[in-house]
Amino acid sequence: MGLALTMAMGGIALAAPMTTEDKAALQQQCSGDFTTFCGDMPPADSPETQACFDKNMSKLSPGCQNAIQAYKKKG
């Protein structure tokens, strides 16, 4: 699931290419949120998965929200 989450999270910001550090932070902070809110989504980066994270942004854990925002700021 780690790779699937990384792929799914990679498209959220449409920002700069994702570094190894970005992948690790998003995996660590968002894996539970992915399972809770988007676990029925395809295990790959897709518009549906991105929409799921966008739709549930306010419900995501603070750590996941911060990791996503930090990644978006890099773009």
Sequence and secondary structure as in RCSB ss.txt:
>XXXX:A:sequence
MGLALTMAMGGIALAAPMTTEDKAALQQQCSGDFTTFCGDMPPADSPETQACFDKNMSKLSPGCQNAIQAYKKKG
>XXXX:A:secstr
 HHHHHHHHHTTS  S   HHHHHHHHHHHHHHHHHHHTTS SS  HHHHHHHHHTGGGS HHHHHHHHHHHHH 
